[in-house]
Amino acid sequence: MLTLFHKPKTRSNSIMWLLEELGVPYETKEVTIRSMDGSGAIDPANPHPHGKVPALEHDGNRVFETGAIALYLTDLFPEKKLGPVPGEALRGEYLSWLFYRSGVLEPALMMRRLGVKHMQGAMGWAEASEVETVLNETLALRPYILGDSFSAADIVTGGGIVYLLRFKMLAETPVLTEYAQRLTSRPAFIKVMGDHT
Ligand SMILES: N[C@@H](CCC(=O)N[C@@H](CS)C(=O)NCC(=O)O)C(=O)O
């Protein structure tokens, strides 16, 4: 059984969205987490080493980090065609965009929001405006991150784009807005998120 450790309206919604796109059986265990306002607490039932969500348990495997969970799931269900498996075309592109959200997109835009100056050459991510350029150039060429087909990279990094647009951390452009509309109109997205991201 797949068990998702979950808190509504958090990043674990992305994994629930993916599980719904996959159409596989799973259970959720709702846990408490620490909040920005100082409320909340780590839930001892949560296997995540930092008490965060999402975390996944499956057949004795613990998986944490949204990108890693997405990769685990799409490799587990290759027949669902939501992520290229080893040996398939676009596998490298897929892994790159899965890691891009937590490695580049989130830190770059969070640093800008916090007013921290980017130090070229010293940080493992690019400056926020450069990230915006790359996203716009990529998505101007194709409807989804990997091309014509939707994949879990659209849930992980694309879901991040939806969230960051909503909270005005990413500049709105026709390319990104139309991409976000493609994602948020998907039945599985609406089932999990409603009008929330
Ligand atoms: N890099 C992690 C981030 C996970 C994360 O920060 N989740 C938030 C909820 S959106 C959380 O659990 N926060 C509680 C805390 O920071 O203790 C991932 O992508 O899975």
The ligand as a Gaussian input file, in Angstrom:
#p B3LYP/6-31G(d) Opt

LIG

0 1
 N       11.731000      20.369000      -0.169000
 C       10.558000      19.772000       0.438000
 C        9.774000      20.862000       1.160000
 C        8.716000      20.284000       2.055000
 C        8.078000      21.379000       2.916000
 O        8.747000      22.344000       3.298000
 N        6.797000      21.208000       3.206000
 C        6.126000      22.168000       4.081000
 C        4.636000      22.194000       3.756000
 S        4.337000      22.965000       2.200000
 C        6.260000      21.697000       5.528000
 O        6.095000      20.530000       5.792000
 N        6.543000      22.633000       6.441000
 C        6.663000      22.350000       7.842000
 C        8.036000      22.666000       8.368000
 O        8.787000      23.392000       7.717000
 O        8.379000      22.167000       9.452000
 C        9.707000      19.088000      -0.639000
 O        9.693000      19.581000      -1.769000
 O        9.074000      18.062000      -0.367000

